[in-house]
Amino acid sequence: MQEILETTRDVVEKSSQVRIDHQALARFSRNLLGPDRKVPPWDNYHHFYDGGEDTVFYLLVLDSINFCFWPPPGKARWEIEYESKRLSGYYALAATLKLALKSGAPINRADYLAELPGRGLKEMLGGQGELQLLDRRLDILHELGKALLREYGGKATRLVEAAGNSAIALARLLAEKLASFRDIATYQGHRTFFYKRAQIFAADLYGAFAGKKWGNFRDIDSLTSFADYKLPQVLRQLGVLCYAPALAQKVDHMELIEAGSPEEIEIRANTVWAVELIRQQLEQMGKKLKAYEIDWILWNLGQEEDFRVKPYHRTVSIFY
């Protein structure tokens, strides 16, 4: 998305706490040329998929509350049991919503979401440990349900169709209609766009439907990476992102970094641009990968222990 690349580039050029190491970036780009670095396929194990409208609704609910899975200090992380396995984080959310839908919970109905009680959400998510910002997640689902009822006849598919097969238009539409998707920060007096979860919804539709039906977007290659807390952790481990000593100490000691602070915005903006530069280098070397595909590769690396040597930055936010 042009507004994301333009405004994050401005942050990158002015950054004082975060920088991109171009030599490390080039090394990683060359590594992606190898046959072992493939784009992860869409995951139907954790996600619900029926090929129809319920899948669209499920993904919209999932991406509406897809944020902040790390536990508050002194608390156990939220986990669920799924097919005799313990899951946490995003996988836990995807799987527990899948189980809820398959068991008959009407999370595919806008009127249900609009009036969902807090106790109902907690029981639906289940699990053990603490999932942060549960009240905010509830507010977001209320907002989503009401917006769908008010403007789209209660149907998630109508919202998607209103974007006219454009992933970019869909991300912008979500940010326009739903405050919870309006992922915009202010850096040195200027707006910086990220639209992390709005873009993820478009990419998830594309992945789930294999580029067909509600995932048929003519401009899917215009999406940027999705600036969260896992990608910068991986990029830092690779040496691509470098933090100033004061910021490195904060991150390594798991101190909270305020949402909207210059440090946080610099981490996210440099993440977006690091992925864009990787994409550009790969293209020059004859390998075309979309930014979201590089994002998926990096995110999956982040599930490996080798890329958890240093912590990710802690920011309490509904945007990632």
Summary of the structure (lengths in Angstrom):
residues: 320
radius of gyration: 18.9
end to end distance: 18.0
largest distance: 53.1
contacts: 1029
relative contact order: 0.17
helix: 54%
strand: 8%
